[in-house]
Amino acid sequence: MAADGWKAHAALALVQLNYGGYHVITKLALTVGMNQVVFCVFRDLLALSLLGPIAYFKEKCAIL
């Protein structure tokens, strides 16, 4: 179990980097003058396009 500890630390570091990058991009977009509602819609559409196929194929494989 201790040998796999680095995977957990790497995953946590990757999540923190993603949150940091998201914060920078959000701050930049809203500072430039992007509408908050438009930004939220774009964010949700991006999440749907990334997570939708993953959920679809995961459920498709679980049924078979």
mmJSON file of the N, C-alpha and C atoms, coordinates in Angstrom:
{"data_MODEL":{"atom_site":{
"group_PDB":["ATOM","ATOM","ATOM","ATOM","ATOM","ATOM","ATOM","ATOM","ATOM","ATOM","ATOM","ATOM","ATOM","ATOM","ATOM","ATOM","ATOM","ATOM","ATOM","ATOM","ATOM","ATOM","ATOM","ATOM","ATOM","ATOM","ATOM","ATOM","ATOM","ATOM","ATOM","ATOM","ATOM","ATOM","ATOM","ATOM","ATOM","ATOM","ATOM","ATOM","ATOM","ATOM","ATOM","ATOM","ATOM","ATOM","ATOM","ATOM","ATOM","ATOM","ATOM","ATOM","ATOM","ATOM","ATOM","ATOM","ATOM","ATOM","ATOM","ATOM","ATOM","ATOM","ATOM","ATOM","ATOM","ATOM","ATOM","ATOM","ATOM","ATOM","ATOM","ATOM","ATOM","ATOM","ATOM","ATOM","ATOM","ATOM","ATOM","ATOM","ATOM","ATOM","ATOM","ATOM","ATOM","ATOM","ATOM","ATOM","ATOM","ATOM","ATOM","ATOM","ATOM","ATOM","ATOM","ATOM","ATOM","ATOM","ATOM","ATOM","ATOM","ATOM","ATOM","ATOM","ATOM","ATOM","ATOM","ATOM","ATOM","ATOM","ATOM","ATOM","ATOM","ATOM","ATOM","ATOM","ATOM","ATOM","ATOM","ATOM","ATOM","ATOM","ATOM","ATOM","ATOM","ATOM","ATOM","ATOM","ATOM","ATOM","ATOM","ATOM","ATOM","ATOM","ATOM","ATOM","ATOM","ATOM","ATOM","ATOM","ATOM","ATOM","ATOM","ATOM","ATOM","ATOM","ATOM","ATOM","ATOM","ATOM","ATOM","ATOM","ATOM","ATOM","ATOM","ATOM","ATOM","ATOM","ATOM","ATOM","ATOM","ATOM","ATOM","ATOM","ATOM","ATOM","ATOM","ATOM","ATOM","ATOM","ATOM","ATOM","ATOM","ATOM","ATOM","ATOM","ATOM","ATOM","ATOM","ATOM","ATOM","ATOM","ATOM","ATOM","ATOM","ATOM","ATOM","ATOM","ATOM","ATOM","ATOM","ATOM"],
"id":[1,2,3,4,5,6,7,8,9,10,11,12,13,14,15,16,17,18,19,20,21,22,23,24,25,26,27,28,29,30,31,32,33,34,35,36,37,38,39,40,41,42,43,44,45,46,47,48,49,50,51,52,53,54,55,56,57,58,59,60,61,62,63,64,65,66,67,68,69,70,71,72,73,74,75,76,77,78,79,80,81,82,83,84,85,86,87,88,89,90,91,92,93,94,95,96,97,98,99,100,101,102,103,104,105,106,107,108,109,110,111,112,113,114,115,116,117,118,119,120,121,122,123,124,125,126,127,128,129,130,131,132,133,134,135,136,137,138,139,140,141,142,143,144,145,146,147,148,149,150,151,152,153,154,155,156,157,158,159,160,161,162,163,164,165,166,167,168,169,170,171,172,173,174,175,176,177,178,179,180,181,182,183,184,185,186,187,188,189,190,191,192],
"type_symbol":["N","C","C","N","C","C","N","C","C","N","C","C","N","C","C","N","C","C","N","C","C","N","C","C","N","C","C","N","C","C","N","C","C","N","C","C","N","C","C","N","C","C","N","C","C","N","C","C","N","C","C","N","C","C","N","C","C","N","C","C","N","C","C","N","C","C","N","C","C","N","C","C","N","C","C","N","C","C","N","C","C","N","C","C","N","C","C","N","C","C","N","C","C","N","C","C","N","C","C","N","C","C","N","C","C","N","C","C","N","C","C","N","C","C","N","C","C","N","C","C","N","C","C","N","C","C","N","C","C","N","C","C","N","C","C","N","C","C","N","C","C","N","C","C","N","C","C","N","C","C","N","C","C","N","C","C","N","C","C","N","C","C","N","C","C","N","C","C","N","C","C","N","C","C","N","C","C","N","C","C","N","C","C","N","C","C","N","C","C","N","C","C"],
"label_atom_id":["N","CA","C","N","CA","C","N","CA","C","N","CA","C","N","CA","C","N","CA","C","N","CA","C","N","CA","C","N","CA","C","N","CA","C","N","CA","C","N","CA","C","N","CA","C","N","CA","C","N","CA","C","N","CA","C","N","CA","C","N","CA","C","N","CA","C","N","CA","C","N","CA","C","N","CA","C","N","CA","C","N","CA","C","N","CA","C","N","CA","C","N","CA","C","N","CA","C","N","CA","C","N","CA","C","N","CA","C","N","CA","C","N","CA","C","N","CA","C","N","CA","C","N","CA","C","N","CA","C","N","CA","C","N","CA","C","N","CA","C","N","CA","C","N","CA","C","N","CA","C","N","CA","C","N","CA","C","N","CA","C","N","CA","C","N","CA","C","N","CA","C","N","CA","C","N","CA","C","N","CA","C","N","CA","C","N","CA","C","N","CA","C","N","CA","C","N","CA","C","N","CA","C","N","CA","C","N","CA","C","N","CA","C","N","CA","C","N","CA","C","N","CA","C"],
"label_alt_id":[null,null,null,null,null,null,null,null,null,null,null,null,null,null,null,null,null,null,null,null,null,null,null,null,null,null,null,null,null,null,null,null,null,null,null,null,null,null,null,null,null,null,null,null,null,null,null,null,null,null,null,null,null,null,null,null,null,null,null,null,null,null,null,null,null,null,null,null,null,null,null,null,null,null,null,null,null,null,null,null,null,null,null,null,null,null,null,null,null,null,null,null,null,null,null,null,null,null,null,null,null,null,null,null,null,null,null,null,null,null,null,null,null,null,null,null,null,null,null,null,null,null,null,null,null,null,null,null,null,null,null,null,null,null,null,null,null,null,null,null,null,null,null,null,null,null,null,null,null,null,null,null,null,null,null,null,null,null,null,null,null,null,null,null,null,null,null,null,null,null,null,null,null,null,null,null,null,null,null,null,null,null,null,null,null,null,null,null,null,null,null,null],
"label_comp_id":["MET","MET","MET","ALA","ALA","ALA","ALA","ALA","ALA","ASP","ASP","ASP","GLY","GLY","GLY","TRP","TRP","TRP","LYS","LYS","LYS","ALA","ALA","ALA","HIS","HIS","HIS","ALA","ALA","ALA","ALA","ALA","ALA","LEU","LEU","LEU","ALA","ALA","ALA","LEU","LEU","LEU","VAL","VAL","VAL","GLN","GLN","GLN","LEU","LEU","LEU","ASN","ASN","ASN","TYR","TYR","TYR","GLY","GLY","GLY","GLY","GLY","GLY","TYR","TYR","TYR","HIS","HIS","HIS","VAL","VAL","VAL","ILE","ILE","ILE","THR","THR","THR","LYS","LYS","LYS","LEU","LEU","LEU","ALA","ALA","ALA","LEU","LEU","LEU","THR","THR","THR","VAL","VAL","VAL","GLY","GLY","GLY","MET","MET","MET","ASN","ASN","ASN","GLN","GLN","GLN","VAL","VAL","VAL","VAL","VAL","VAL","PHE","PHE","PHE","CYS","CYS","CYS","VAL","VAL","VAL","PHE","PHE","PHE","ARG","ARG","ARG","ASP","ASP","ASP","LEU","LEU","LEU","LEU","LEU","LEU","ALA","ALA","ALA","LEU","LEU","LEU","SER","SER","SER","LEU","LEU","LEU","LEU","LEU","LEU","GLY","GLY","GLY","PRO","PRO","PRO","ILE","ILE","ILE","ALA","ALA","ALA","TYR","TYR","TYR","PHE","PHE","PHE","LYS","LYS","LYS","GLU","GLU","GLU","LYS","LYS","LYS","CYS","CYS","CYS","ALA","ALA","ALA","ILE","ILE","ILE","LEU","LEU","LEU"],
"label_asym_id":["A","A","A","A","A","A","A","A","A","A","A","A","A","A","A","A","A","A","A","A","A","A","A","A","A","A","A","A","A","A","A","A","A","A","A","A","A","A","A","A","A","A","A","A","A","A","A","A","A","A","A","A","A","A","A","A","A","A","A","A","A","A","A","A","A","A","A","A","A","A","A","A","A","A","A","A","A","A","A","A","A","A","A","A","A","A","A","A","A","A","A","A","A","A","A","A","A","A","A","A","A","A","A","A","A","A","A","A","A","A","A","A","A","A","A","A","A","A","A","A","A","A","A","A","A","A","A","A","A","A","A","A","A","A","A","A","A","A","A","A","A","A","A","A","A","A","A","A","A","A","A","A","A","A","A","A","A","A","A","A","A","A","A","A","A","A","A","A","A","A","A","A","A","A","A","A","A","A","A","A","A","A","A","A","A","A","A","A","A","A","A","A"],
"label_entity_id":["1","1","1","1","1","1","1","1","1","1","1","1","1","1","1","1","1","1","1","1","1","1","1","1","1","1","1","1","1","1","1","1","1","1","1","1","1","1","1","1","1","1","1","1","1","1","1","1","1","1","1","1","1","1","1","1","1","1","1","1","1","1","1","1","1","1","1","1","1","1","1","1","1","1","1","1","1","1","1","1","1","1","1","1","1","1","1","1","1","1","1","1","1","1","1","1","1","1","1","1","1","1","1","1","1","1","1","1","1","1","1","1","1","1","1","1","1","1","1","1","1","1","1","1","1","1","1","1","1","1","1","1","1","1","1","1","1","1","1","1","1","1","1","1","1","1","1","1","1","1","1","1","1","1","1","1","1","1","1","1","1","1","1","1","1","1","1","1","1","1","1","1","1","1","1","1","1","1","1","1","1","1","1","1","1","1","1","1","1","1","1","1"],
"label_seq_id":[1,1,1,2,2,2,3,3,3,4,4,4,5,5,5,6,6,6,7,7,7,8,8,8,9,9,9,10,10,10,11,11,11,12,12,12,13,13,13,14,14,14,15,15,15,16,16,16,17,17,17,18,18,18,19,19,19,20,20,20,21,21,21,22,22,22,23,23,23,24,24,24,25,25,25,26,26,26,27,27,27,28,28,28,29,29,29,30,30,30,31,31,31,32,32,32,33,33,33,34,34,34,35,35,35,36,36,36,37,37,37,38,38,38,39,39,39,40,40,40,41,41,41,42,42,42,43,43,43,44,44,44,45,45,45,46,46,46,47,47,47,48,48,48,49,49,49,50,50,50,51,51,51,52,52,52,53,53,53,54,54,54,55,55,55,56,56,56,57,57,57,58,58,58,59,59,59,60,60,60,61,61,61,62,62,62,63,63,63,64,64,64],
"pdbx_PDB_ins_code":[null,null,null,null,null,null,null,null,null,null,null,null,null,null,null,null,null,null,null,null,null,null,null,null,null,null,null,null,null,null,null,null,null,null,null,null,null,null,null,null,null,null,null,null,null,null,null,null,null,null,null,null,null,null,null,null,null,null,null,null,null,null,null,null,null,null,null,null,null,null,null,null,null,null,null,null,null,null,null,null,null,null,null,null,null,null,null,null,null,null,null,null,null,null,null,null,null,null,null,null,null,null,null,null,null,null,null,null,null,null,null,null,null,null,null,null,null,null,null,null,null,null,null,null,null,null,null,null,null,null,null,null,null,null,null,null,null,null,null,null,null,null,null,null,null,null,null,null,null,null,null,null,null,null,null,null,null,null,null,null,null,null,null,null,null,null,null,null,null,null,null,null,null,null,null,null,null,null,null,null,null,null,null,null,null,null,null,null,null,null,null,null],
"Cartn_x":[0.819,0.0,0.864,1.974,2.828,3.478,3.677,4.283,3.355,2.05,1.083,0.792,1.449,1.221,1.583,2.552,2.954,1.846,1.02,-0.079,-1.1,-1.382,-2.329,-1.776,-0.515,0.103,0.155,0.447,0.48,-0.911,-1.928,-3.303,-3.715,-3.364,-3.706,-2.982,-1.73,-0.989,-1.593,-2.009,-2.633,-3.959,-4.742,-6.012,-5.752,-4.759,-4.43,-3.964,-3.174,-2.747,-3.941,-4.885,-6.087,-6.907,-7.084,-7.823,-7.112,-5.814,-5.052,-5.174,-5.054,-5.21,-6.61,-7.603,-8.992,-9.195,-8.615,-8.747,-8.116,-6.95,-6.267,-7.087,-7.578,-8.367,-9.664,-10.31,-11.546,-11.289,-10.266,-9.941,-9.625,-8.853,-8.494,-9.727,-10.586,-11.765,-12.713,-12.921,-13.857,-13.262,-11.946,-11.295,-11.363,-11.217,-11.268,-12.655,-13.671,-15.02,-16.03,-15.712,-16.663,-17.825,-19.007,-20.201,-20.154,-20.569,-20.505,-21.421,-22.585,-23.528,-22.974,-22.398,-21.811,-20.656,-19.847,-18.733,-19.24,-20.292,-20.857,-21.425,-22.065,-22.599,-21.457,-20.403,-19.254,-18.611,-18.5,-17.906,-18.739,-20.056,-20.925,-20.916,-20.858,-20.791,-19.473,-18.4,-17.109,-17.153,-17.717,-17.826,-18.703,-19.803,-20.685,-19.978,-19.215,-18.526,-17.406,-16.827,-15.767,-16.317,-17.291,-17.791,-18.916,-19.648,-20.759,-20.348,-19.365,-18.948,-18.388,-17.692,-17.151,-18.296,-19.303,-20.447,-21.226,-21.386,-22.133,-21.464,-20.174,-19.497,-19.331,-19.201,-19.102,-20.421,-21.544,-22.852,-23.126,-22.702,-22.92,-22.196,-20.965,-20.196,-20.745,-21.332,-21.849,-23.11,-23.886,-25.121,-24.802,-23.805,-23.43,-22.722],
"Cartn_y":[-1.194,0.0,1.26,1.214,2.398,2.716,1.692,1.915,2.699,2.607,3.334,4.723,5.091,6.407,7.548,7.337,8.408,8.718,7.727,7.966,8.927,8.75,9.64,11.057,11.178,12.508,13.165,12.386,12.931,13.373,12.591,12.961,14.243,14.368,15.58,16.799,16.628,17.74,18.14,17.166,17.45,18.186,17.781,18.468,19.904,20.126,21.488,22.346,21.772,22.513,22.873,21.946,22.233,23.346,23.307,24.368,25.715,25.708,26.947,27.513,26.646,27.089,27.601,26.929,27.372,28.749,28.952,30.241,31.358,31.114,32.117,32.43,31.383,31.594,32.332,31.97,32.652,34.116,34.395,35.774,36.585,36.005,36.7,36.971,35.963,36.125,37.17,37.139,38.089,39.492,39.599,40.905,41.574,40.777,41.316,41.856,41.309,41.825,40.798,39.531,38.501,38.473,38.303,38.239,36.983,37.114,35.991,34.856,35.175,34.141,33.386,34.107,33.465,32.571,33.031,32.219,30.936,31.021,29.828,28.851,29.383,28.509,27.802,28.537,27.92,26.859,27.162,26.211,24.932,25.081,23.91,23.112,23.799,23.089,22.33,22.91,22.221,20.976,21.108,19.954,18.868,19.273,18.3,17.576,18.316,17.685,16.764,17.021,16.149,14.961,15.213,14.161,13.337,13.907,13.195,11.893,11.932,10.667,9.646,10.126,9.197,8.495,9.256,8.664,7.726,8.126,7.295,5.935,5.935,4.675,3.843,4.514,3.77,3.058,3.734,3.113,2.042,2.275,1.307,-0.005,0.107,-1.08,-1.756,-0.983,-1.556,-2.379,-1.996,-2.716,-4.048,-4.064,-5.305,-6.188],
"Cartn_z":[0.0,0.0,0.0,0.702,0.774,-0.568,-1.399,-2.706,-3.625,-3.411,-4.229,-3.677,-2.617,-2.012,-2.938,-3.792,-4.711,-5.706,-6.044,-6.986,-6.382,-5.107,-4.44,-4.364,-4.051,-3.978,-5.35,-6.377,-7.737,-8.174,-7.831,-8.181,-7.465,-6.197,-5.45,-6.011,-6.39,-6.984,-8.323,-9.113,-10.405,-10.227,-9.249,-8.972,-8.546,-7.711,-7.274,-8.448,-9.352,-10.541,-11.419,-11.553,-12.341,-11.71,-10.399,-9.719,-9.867,-9.748,-9.909,-11.31,-12.313,-13.693,-13.976,-13.423,-13.598,-12.969,-11.807,-11.127,-11.961,-12.517,-13.34,-14.593,-15.266,-16.48,-16.17,-15.069,-14.675,-14.379,-13.611,-13.268,-14.517,-15.423,-16.66,-17.524,-17.689,-18.534,-17.961,-16.664,-16.07,-15.981,-15.87,-15.839,-17.206,-18.258,-19.611,-19.926,-19.31,-19.509,-19.965,-19.854,-20.254,-19.269,-19.802,-18.965,-18.094,-16.849,-15.917,-16.342,-16.864,-17.285,-18.491,-19.436,-20.615,-20.192,-19.259,-18.783,-18.136,-17.339,-16.696,-17.722,-18.766,-19.811,-20.54,-20.894,-21.549,-20.658,-19.378,-18.442,-18.372,-18.311,-18.242,-19.542,-20.683,-21.961,-22.107,-21.634,-21.66,-20.778,-19.583,-18.684,-19.301,-19.939,-20.574,-21.711,-22.504,-23.636,-23.18,-22.016,-21.505,-20.718,-19.864,-18.987,-19.596,-20.554,-21.175,-21.845,-22.739,-23.371,-22.378,-21.38,-20.37,-19.644,-19.229,-18.533,-19.449,-20.704,-21.655,-21.84,-22.121,-22.372,-21.097,-19.981,-18.722,-18.425,-18.638,-18.419,-19.458,-20.688,-21.75,-21.438,-20.934,-20.581,-19.326,-18.41,-17.167,-17.444,-18.444,-18.758,-19.424,-20.264,-20.956,-20.005],
"occupancy":[1.0,1.0,1.0,1.0,1.0,1.0,1.0,1.0,1.0,1.0,1.0,1.0,1.0,1.0,1.0,1.0,1.0,1.0,1.0,1.0,1.0,1.0,1.0,1.0,1.0,1.0,1.0,1.0,1.0,1.0,1.0,1.0,1.0,1.0,1.0,1.0,1.0,1.0,1.0,1.0,1.0,1.0,1.0,1.0,1.0,1.0,1.0,1.0,1.0,1.0,1.0,1.0,1.0,1.0,1.0,1.0,1.0,1.0,1.0,1.0,1.0,1.0,1.0,1.0,1.0,1.0,1.0,1.0,1.0,1.0,1.0,1.0,1.0,1.0,1.0,1.0,1.0,1.0,1.0,1.0,1.0,1.0,1.0,1.0,1.0,1.0,1.0,1.0,1.0,1.0,1.0,1.0,1.0,1.0,1.0,1.0,1.0,1.0,1.0,1.0,1.0,1.0,1.0,1.0,1.0,1.0,1.0,1.0,1.0,1.0,1.0,1.0,1.0,1.0,1.0,1.0,1.0,1.0,1.0,1.0,1.0,1.0,1.0,1.0,1.0,1.0,1.0,1.0,1.0,1.0,1.0,1.0,1.0,1.0,1.0,1.0,1.0,1.0,1.0,1.0,1.0,1.0,1.0,1.0,1.0,1.0,1.0,1.0,1.0,1.0,1.0,1.0,1.0,1.0,1.0,1.0,1.0,1.0,1.0,1.0,1.0,1.0,1.0,1.0,1.0,1.0,1.0,1.0,1.0,1.0,1.0,1.0,1.0,1.0,1.0,1.0,1.0,1.0,1.0,1.0,1.0,1.0,1.0,1.0,1.0,1.0,1.0,1.0,1.0,1.0,1.0,1.0],
"B_iso_or_equiv":[0.0,0.0,0.0,0.0,0.0,0.0,0.0,0.0,0.0,0.0,0.0,0.0,0.0,0.0,0.0,0.0,0.0,0.0,0.0,0.0,0.0,0.0,0.0,0.0,0.0,0.0,0.0,0.0,0.0,0.0,0.0,0.0,0.0,0.0,0.0,0.0,0.0,0.0,0.0,0.0,0.0,0.0,0.0,0.0,0.0,0.0,0.0,0.0,0.0,0.0,0.0,0.0,0.0,0.0,0.0,0.0,0.0,0.0,0.0,0.0,0.0,0.0,0.0,0.0,0.0,0.0,0.0,0.0,0.0,0.0,0.0,0.0,0.0,0.0,0.0,0.0,0.0,0.0,0.0,0.0,0.0,0.0,0.0,0.0,0.0,0.0,0.0,0.0,0.0,0.0,0.0,0.0,0.0,0.0,0.0,0.0,0.0,0.0,0.0,0.0,0.0,0.0,0.0,0.0,0.0,0.0,0.0,0.0,0.0,0.0,0.0,0.0,0.0,0.0,0.0,0.0,0.0,0.0,0.0,0.0,0.0,0.0,0.0,0.0,0.0,0.0,0.0,0.0,0.0,0.0,0.0,0.0,0.0,0.0,0.0,0.0,0.0,0.0,0.0,0.0,0.0,0.0,0.0,0.0,0.0,0.0,0.0,0.0,0.0,0.0,0.0,0.0,0.0,0.0,0.0,0.0,0.0,0.0,0.0,0.0,0.0,0.0,0.0,0.0,0.0,0.0,0.0,0.0,0.0,0.0,0.0,0.0,0.0,0.0,0.0,0.0,0.0,0.0,0.0,0.0,0.0,0.0,0.0,0.0,0.0,0.0,0.0,0.0,0.0,0.0,0.0,0.0],
"pdbx_formal_charge":[null,null,null,null,null,null,null,null,null,null,null,null,null,null,null,null,null,null,null,null,null,null,null,null,null,null,null,null,null,null,null,null,null,null,null,null,null,null,null,null,null,null,null,null,null,null,null,null,null,null,null,null,null,null,null,null,null,null,null,null,null,null,null,null,null,null,null,null,null,null,null,null,null,null,null,null,null,null,null,null,null,null,null,null,null,null,null,null,null,null,null,null,null,null,null,null,null,null,null,null,null,null,null,null,null,null,null,null,null,null,null,null,null,null,null,null,null,null,null,null,null,null,null,null,null,null,null,null,null,null,null,null,null,null,null,null,null,null,null,null,null,null,null,null,null,null,null,null,null,null,null,null,null,null,null,null,null,null,null,null,null,null,null,null,null,null,null,null,null,null,null,null,null,null,null,null,null,null,null,null,null,null,null,null,null,null,null,null,null,null,null,null],
"auth_seq_id":[1,1,1,2,2,2,3,3,3,4,4,4,5,5,5,6,6,6,7,7,7,8,8,8,9,9,9,10,10,10,11,11,11,12,12,12,13,13,13,14,14,14,15,15,15,16,16,16,17,17,17,18,18,18,19,19,19,20,20,20,21,21,21,22,22,22,23,23,23,24,24,24,25,25,25,26,26,26,27,27,27,28,28,28,29,29,29,30,30,30,31,31,31,32,32,32,33,33,33,34,34,34,35,35,35,36,36,36,37,37,37,38,38,38,39,39,39,40,40,40,41,41,41,42,42,42,43,43,43,44,44,44,45,45,45,46,46,46,47,47,47,48,48,48,49,49,49,50,50,50,51,51,51,52,52,52,53,53,53,54,54,54,55,55,55,56,56,56,57,57,57,58,58,58,59,59,59,60,60,60,61,61,61,62,62,62,63,63,63,64,64,64],
"auth_comp_id":["MET","MET","MET","ALA","ALA","ALA","ALA","ALA","ALA","ASP","ASP","ASP","GLY","GLY","GLY","TRP","TRP","TRP","LYS","LYS","LYS","ALA","ALA","ALA","HIS","HIS","HIS","ALA","ALA","ALA","ALA","ALA","ALA","LEU","LEU","LEU","ALA","ALA","ALA","LEU","LEU","LEU","VAL","VAL","VAL","GLN","GLN","GLN","LEU","LEU","LEU","ASN","ASN","ASN","TYR","TYR","TYR","GLY","GLY","GLY","GLY","GLY","GLY","TYR","TYR","TYR","HIS","HIS","HIS","VAL","VAL","VAL","ILE","ILE","ILE","THR","THR","THR","LYS","LYS","LYS","LEU","LEU","LEU","ALA","ALA","ALA","LEU","LEU","LEU","THR","THR","THR","VAL","VAL","VAL","GLY","GLY","GLY","MET","MET","MET","ASN","ASN","ASN","GLN","GLN","GLN","VAL","VAL","VAL","VAL","VAL","VAL","PHE","PHE","PHE","CYS","CYS","CYS","VAL","VAL","VAL","PHE","PHE","PHE","ARG","ARG","ARG","ASP","ASP","ASP","LEU","LEU","LEU","LEU","LEU","LEU","ALA","ALA","ALA","LEU","LEU","LEU","SER","SER","SER","LEU","LEU","LEU","LEU","LEU","LEU","GLY","GLY","GLY","PRO","PRO","PRO","ILE","ILE","ILE","ALA","ALA","ALA","TYR","TYR","TYR","PHE","PHE","PHE","LYS","LYS","LYS","GLU","GLU","GLU","LYS","LYS","LYS","CYS","CYS","CYS","ALA","ALA","ALA","ILE","ILE","ILE","LEU","LEU","LEU"],
"auth_asym_id":["A","A","A","A","A","A","A","A","A","A","A","A","A","A","A","A","A","A","A","A","A","A","A","A","A","A","A","A","A","A","A","A","A","A","A","A","A","A","A","A","A","A","A","A","A","A","A","A","A","A","A","A","A","A","A","A","A","A","A","A","A","A","A","A","A","A","A","A","A","A","A","A","A","A","A","A","A","A","A","A","A","A","A","A","A","A","A","A","A","A","A","A","A","A","A","A","A","A","A","A","A","A","A","A","A","A","A","A","A","A","A","A","A","A","A","A","A","A","A","A","A","A","A","A","A","A","A","A","A","A","A","A","A","A","A","A","A","A","A","A","A","A","A","A","A","A","A","A","A","A","A","A","A","A","A","A","A","A","A","A","A","A","A","A","A","A","A","A","A","A","A","A","A","A","A","A","A","A","A","A","A","A","A","A","A","A","A","A","A","A","A","A"],
"auth_atom_id":["N","CA","C","N","CA","C","N","CA","C","N","CA","C","N","CA","C","N","CA","C","N","CA","C","N","CA","C","N","CA","C","N","CA","C","N","CA","C","N","CA","C","N","CA","C","N","CA","C","N","CA","C","N","CA","C","N","CA","C","N","CA","C","N","CA","C","N","CA","C","N","CA","C","N","CA","C","N","CA","C","N","CA","C","N","CA","C","N","CA","C","N","CA","C","N","CA","C","N","CA","C","N","CA","C","N","CA","C","N","CA","C","N","CA","C","N","CA","C","N","CA","C","N","CA","C","N","CA","C","N","CA","C","N","CA","C","N","CA","C","N","CA","C","N","CA","C","N","CA","C","N","CA","C","N","CA","C","N","CA","C","N","CA","C","N","CA","C","N","CA","C","N","CA","C","N","CA","C","N","CA","C","N","CA","C","N","CA","C","N","CA","C","N","CA","C","N","CA","C","N","CA","C","N","CA","C","N","CA","C","N","CA","C","N","CA","C","N","CA","C","N","CA","C"],
"pdbx_PDB_model_num":[1,1,1,1,1,1,1,1,1,1,1,1,1,1,1,1,1,1,1,1,1,1,1,1,1,1,1,1,1,1,1,1,1,1,1,1,1,1,1,1,1,1,1,1,1,1,1,1,1,1,1,1,1,1,1,1,1,1,1,1,1,1,1,1,1,1,1,1,1,1,1,1,1,1,1,1,1,1,1,1,1,1,1,1,1,1,1,1,1,1,1,1,1,1,1,1,1,1,1,1,1,1,1,1,1,1,1,1,1,1,1,1,1,1,1,1,1,1,1,1,1,1,1,1,1,1,1,1,1,1,1,1,1,1,1,1,1,1,1,1,1,1,1,1,1,1,1,1,1,1,1,1,1,1,1,1,1,1,1,1,1,1,1,1,1,1,1,1,1,1,1,1,1,1,1,1,1,1,1,1,1,1,1,1,1,1,1,1,1,1,1,1]
}}}
